[in-house]
Amino acid sequence: MSNDRSRPEWATDQAEGYASHYLKGTEGGHDGMTSNKKAVAGNSYPRRRQLSVDDYVKGVLAGNRAIIAQAITLVESNSQKHIQLGQEVLKKLMPYTGNSIRIGFTGVPGAGKSTLIEAFGTMLCDQGHKVAVLAVDPSSSLSKGSILGDKTRMENLSRNQNAYVRPSPAGGTLGGVARKSRETLLICEAAGYDVIIVETVGVGQSEITVRSMVDFFLVIMLTGAGDELQGMKKGVMEIADAIFINKADGNNKQAALNARAEYNRLLHFLQPATKGWETQAYTVSALTGEGVPNIWEVIQRYEQETKSSGVFDERRKQQMLDWVRTLIEDQLKTRFYQNAKVKENIPIIEKLLINGETSPTLAVQSLLEIYDEQN
């Protein structure tokens, strides 16, 4: 057997052209590339420069889309280091926020939310507005991942220079939706977007969360969805400022008109979501565009009336207070579960609970007493 170390041990003593022959590796690293040590020393592959607080602030205010995206990623991060930096950035951006109309969009699955938002957003962009769409995507309870498909569904709007579409993972918690979406909203406002649209994950408790961060809340309905999803109808309608029955075109147009009349009869018996404003139902077709301009007309009329009455500003102030309370609850929850003694005792108390040696109430009291002792 040859002593040539460039040949595998199972190779025969054949000619050099034998298939088992291979070349010696290039000195210094894989495929002739320099080693990491040399690359760093020689600055062959420079890393992207870490942005400072001022870099983020200047980039956002200048409307730099790349820095806007990085700033949003920063505030979405759950890393303590990133959270601290993100809050410093937000503090400097706060004087430039609040100059938009914030609109919440929700609706049953299949109602055509994304299609309608794209048609509505494109119309506003054509009128000279700058539109930001914050689409909250549901996160998997198993993998924690999200599809983040809204940017694909709103392909035309995503390419519009006056629009910014940002799908964000819900993270499995409504608290996460509240904090991340609110802070993303503020960044977009500071960047000059005057219309902010927050699209929710669907029908459920998340609608209440989004209602607490927008000025105008719009519900999209369909005809022929059984009994119009009776279980959620009243709860969602009570927080709606307008209801739009989508897909009012073709053979479905008359059914949509009938549904509009039915909803308006029902709304007559409900307390308005906004003081001094009468919630009404309308028809719209994202496919043909009929009724899309009416959405903006209704929102503008709402903004004018609520600002004149003072309700608009009062709601913004109340939302800020609600936000503070939500953040306090989130911070307390985080501190509790990060407490070393609490983490140490949770498995012990859980075992006692499973074995029937304690009750859920006593288990909670025990953990809270452990936490209180550490503070």
Residue pairs with C-beta under 8 A, 6 or more apart in sequence:
1 9
1 13
2 11
2 13
6 21
6 22
6 23
6 24
7 20
7 21
7 22
8 20
8 22
10 20
11 18
11 20
11 21
12 18
12 20
14 20
26 32
28 34
28 35
28 38
29 35
29 36
29 38
33 39
34 42
34 44
38 44
39 45
51 59
51 67
51 70
53 85
53 88
53 89
53 92
54 92
55 67
56 67
56 70
56 71
56 74
56 89
57 89
57 92
57 93
59 66
59 67
59 68
59 70
59 71
60 67
60 68
60 71
60 89
60 93
60 187
60 190
60 191
61 93
61 96
61 190
61 191
63 191
63 192
65 164
68 164
68 187
68 188
68 191
69 166
71 86
71 89
71 187
72 166
72 168
72 184
72 187
74 82
74 85
74 86
74 89
75 82
75 83
75 86
75 89
75 90
75 180
75 183
75 184
75 187
76 168
76 180
76 184
77 83
77 86
86 183
90 183
90 186
90 187
93 186
93 187
93 190
94 186
96 189
96 190
97 186
97 189
97 190
98 189
98 316
99 189
99 194
100 188
100 189
100 193
100 194
100 195
100 196
101 194
101 195
101 196
101 215
101 216
101 299
101 303
102 185
102 196
102 198
102 213
102 214
102 215
102 216
103 195
103 196
103 197
103 198
103 214
103 215
103 216
103 217
103 218
103 299
104 197
104 198
104 200
104 207
104 210
104 211
104 213
104 214
104 216
104 217
104 218
105 113
105 116
105 117
105 197
105 198
105 199
105 200
105 218
105 220
106 113
106 199
106 200
106 202
106 203
106 207
106 210
106 217
106 218
106 219
106 220
106 236
107 113
107 202
107 203
107 219
107 220
107 221
107 222
107 246
108 202
108 203
108 220
108 221
108 222
108 225
108 229
108 232
109 202
109 203
110 222
111 220
111 221
111 222
111 246
112 220
112 222
112 246
112 247
112 286
113 199
113 220
114 135
114 150
114 153
114 154
114 199
115 153
115 286
115 287
116 220
116 244
116 246
116 284
116 286
116 292
117 133
117 154
117 157
117 197
117 199
118 153
118 154
118 156
118 157
118 286
119 286
119 289
119 292
120 197
120 292
120 295
120 296
121 131
121 133
121 154
121 157
121 160
121 163
121 195
121 197
122 156
122 157
122 160
122 163
123 289
123 292
123 293
123 296
124 131
124 195
124 296
125 131
125 157
125 160
125 162
125 163
128 162
129 162
129 194
129 195
130 162
130 163
130 164
130 192
130 193
130 194
130 195
131 157
131 160
131 162
131 163
131 164
131 193
131 195
131 196
131 197
132 163
132 164
132 165
132 166
132 185
132 188
132 191
132 193
132 195
132 196
132 197
133 150
133 154
133 157
133 163
133 164
133 165
133 166
133 197
133 199
134 166
134 168
134 181
134 184
134 185
134 188
134 196
134 197
134 198
134 199
135 150
135 151
135 154
135 165
135 166
135 167
135 168
135 199
136 167
136 168
136 169
136 170
136 177
136 181
136 198
136 199
136 200
136 201
136 206
136 210
137 146
137 147
137 148
137 149
137 150
137 167
137 168
137 169
137 170
137 201
138 146
138 170
138 201
138 202
139 145
139 146
139 169
139 170
139 171
139 172
140 146
141 172
144 169
144 171
144 172
145 169
146 167
146 169
146 170
148 167
148 168
148 169
149 167
150 165
150 167
150 199
151 158
151 165
151 166
151 167
154 165
157 163
157 165
158 165
164 188
164 191
164 193
166 184
166 188
168 180
168 181
168 184
170 176
170 177
170 201
170 206
171 177
171 180
174 205
174 206
174 209
175 326
175 329
175 330
175 333
177 206
177 209
177 210
178 209
178 212
178 213
178 323
178 326
179 326
179 327
179 330
181 198
181 210
181 213
182 213
182 323
185 196
185 198
185 213
188 196
189 196
196 214
198 210
198 213
198 214
200 206
200 207
200 210
203 229
203 232
203 236
204 232
207 217
207 236
207 239
208 239
210 217
211 217
211 239
211 273
212 319
212 322
212 323
213 319
213 323
215 302
215 303
215 306
215 312
215 315
215 316
216 241
216 242
216 299
216 302
216 303
217 239
217 240
217 241
217 273
218 240
218 241
218 242
218 243
218 244
218 295
218 299
219 236
219 237
219 240
219 242
219 243
219 244
220 243
220 244
220 245
220 246
221 228
221 243
221 244
221 245
221 246
221 259
221 263
221 281
222 228
222 245
222 246
222 247
223 245
223 247
223 252
223 255
223 256
223 258
223 259
224 252
224 255
228 259
233 266
234 270
237 243
237 263
237 266
237 267
237 270
237 279
238 270
238 271
238 273
239 273
240 273
240 279
241 273
241 274
241 277
241 279
241 302
242 279
242 280
242 281
242 282
242 295
242 298
242 299
242 302
243 263
243 267
243 279
243 280
243 281
243 282
244 281
244 282
244 283
244 284
244 291
244 295
245 256
245 259
245 260
245 263
245 281
245 282
245 283
245 284
246 284
246 285
246 286
247 256
247 285
247 286
247 287
248 256
248 257
248 283
248 284
248 285
248 290
248 291
249 285
249 287
249 288
249 290
253 283
253 285
256 283
257 283
259 281
260 281
260 282
260 283
263 281
264 280
264 281
267 279
267 280
267 281
270 279
272 278
272 279
273 279
274 302
274 306
274 311
274 315
275 309
275 311
276 305
276 306
276 309
276 311
277 302
277 305
277 306
277 311
280 298
282 291
282 294
282 295
282 298
283 291
284 290
284 291
284 292
284 294
284 295
285 291
285 292
286 292
303 312
306 312
306 315
307 313
336 342
336 367
336 371
337 343
339 370
339 371
339 374
340 374
341 370
341 371
341 373
341 374
342 367
342 370
342 371
342 374
345 366
345 367
345 370
346 367
349 358
349 363
349 366
349 367
350 363
352 358
352 363
353 359
353 360
353 363
358 366
